[in-house]
């Protein structure tokens, strides 16, 4: 899709919309395609991101915070690939292959 092609052109994907407009599938799609993510600290998505492990968290209250985090990716050439690799592994945890059997067990245990 166009979204996947567009993501593949980038080394990092900042998720900046804030609040209810944020879509967890944006985070999972970026991770699945090996794109480093940057999320605001007050975002519900920040609960899934471990700073400097599988993404970067920035403060929307500091004007320079997002720019500082992007510069961190530029200056530390090993960071983006590390975040991307961890993101791919994180996305696998949410794949149908991983969650499908759990759903099957859950629904299979319910009375008919």
C-alpha positions, 0 to 999 in steps of 0.5 A: 500500500501507499502507507507501507511504501511511504514508511519504507522511505523513512528511518524514523516515524514520529507519531505526533497527532496526540490523544484520540487520533492516535492509532495503535496500528500506526505504531505496529505498522512502523514497527513491522516495517523496521521503522524507528518510532517517536511518540509523545510521553502523554500518548496512550501509545507511550505505554508500549514504547520503552525509551531507547529500547524499541522507540523514543519518547519525547515531551510535547511540552518542550518545543525542541524535544522532538527535534532533539530526539531526531538529532539523537537518531542522526548522531548515534548511527547505531540507535535507529537500527537497534530501535528498528530491530526491537520494533520488529520483534515487538510487532511479532508479539501482536501478530495473528500468529502470536495472539490467535492461539490465545484468542482460541484458548480464551473463546474455547474455554467459554461455555457454549 
